[in-house]
Each structure stands twice: as C-alpha cells, then as structure tokens.
C-alpha cells in the first residue's frame, strides 16, 4: 500500500551519485513505500543538466571529493552552476554530506577542510528552528563521515550541530534541506563503505571493527527515524 504525501510532486525522485555505493540506501525503500520511483544519475559520467533542471525532488548524495577540487574534477563546475540555478528557483532539493556542501557552496558560503575528520556514530544537538524536520531524530545517533565543513549560507536556517562541527544541517524555506551527516545508510550496506573507504579510515586511524559494531548498535533505529525525517520534509514541500 502506497502513501501519497504530496500530490503535486512528480512521482520520480532523481538522485545524483558521486560514488557508486553511496546511494539512497534506506531512504530508497521509503520512497517506494510512498509510491515514488527513483532514477539515478552518475556525476562525472552522466550529463546532469536534466536532473538539475527537474521540477521534482532531486537528492544530491555524498562522495569523497571536495567542492573546491574543480581543477581535478571539472564536472563540478557545471554541477555547481546547475545547482545554483536550481536553488534560485527554489526547486525541492535534498543534499547529503557532499550534497550539503555543494548546496552551501552554490549559495556562496565557504566550504573548506575541517580541523579533524568526523567519522562515526553520535547524536546531534537540534536547534529551536520552527518546523525543524529533524525533530524526530532527538537523541538518535546518526552516521558522520566527512572531513570538510562549511559556513552557514546567509539565507539559511541552522537545524543541527554536533560536538565537533556547529553547522550540521540547514534549510532554506521548506524546499531546500542540507544534511552534513548521513541518515540514509542502511544497516546491511555499511560493509561496502568500510571496504570502499578503507584508505581514508586507515589514514585517519579510525577503528573499522568499532564502526561495524556501532552500525549494528545504532543503524536500525536510525533507519526508522530517518523515515520520519523524509516524511516531514515531503509533507511540507511547496510546489
């Protein structure tokens, strides 16, 4: 049985990937339950013009590169330009990790290497923002996996902070939501992250067994709560 949350929203969700195993994860099943389809675009391979101009929801996913690495990854130039136009038009856009950094950058906020890697499970401090879509997370541990951070865009409303970084999530109106952390990771998929990011983990002296154990401890609850975040976001979209 499907649940129609927003009859005006086109029934296909576009998702832009920057790394094959960083997909919609647990959120993909939630979209299916709500009656949506999903179409993926691979950044650096596919032409993103169609995705970034789309009137429906576009989810911009994570990846290990930085928004400032445009000399090495020139596809970022067009991606950022298209994203900037999309944000100006207030089209529904959800950014996760690198996706959040791309949104911040496209809005004119600095994005830069942080003072330390934030990799692991911990809870957030939620702001008192009205209609905060993250309220359902409460004390729930989320997965942090980033080295870069960003300043808050001038027009943005802060939603959450962590012990290490003050700017963990923000929104602009009801349509634009940026999350530095990961709510999409599925419990059964983390092993792909541990394999794919092994160089980063070892360089940062992160314990892989501890990440695996914490995933077993926290991921199931996060998957349940992230569905609530997504539902709240979809309900309040203005189209």
C-alpha positions, 0 to 999 in steps of 0.5 A: 500500500502506497502513501501519497504525501504530496500530490503535486510532486512528480512521482520520480525522485532523481538522485545524483551519485558521486560514488557508486555505493553511496546511494539512497540506501534506506531512504530508497525503500521509503520512497517506494513505500510512498509510491515514488520511483527513483532514477539515478544519475552518475556525476562525472559520467552522466550529463546532469543538466536534466536532473538539475533542471527537474521540477521534482525532488532531486537528492544530491548524495555524498562522495569523497571529493571536495567542492573546491577540487574543480581543477581535478574534477571539472564536472563540478563546475557545471554541477555547481552552476546547475545547482545554483540555478536550481536553488534560485528557483527554489526547486525541492532539493535534498543534499547529503554530506557532499550534497550539503556542501555543494548546496552551501557552496552554490549559495556562496558560503565557504566550504573548506577542510575541517580541523579533524575528520568526523567519522562515526556514530553520535547524536546531534544537538537540534536547534529551536528552528520552527518546523525543524524536520529533524525533530524526530531524530532527538537523541538518535545517533546518526552516521558522520563521515566527512572531513570538510565543513562549511559556513552557514549560507546567509539565507539559511536556517541552522537545524543541527550541530554536533560536538565537533562541527556547529553547522550540521544541517540547514534549510532554506524555506521548506524546499531546500534541506542540507544534511552534513551527516548521513541518515540514509545508510542502511544497516546491511550496506555499511560493509561496502563503505568500510571496504570502499573507504578503507584508505581514508579510515586507515589514514585517519586511524579510525577503528573499522571493527568499532564502526561495524559494531556501532552500525549494528548498535545504532543503524536500525533505529536510525533507519526508522527515524530517518523515515520520519525525517523524509516524511516531514520534509515531503509533507511540507514541500511547496510546489 
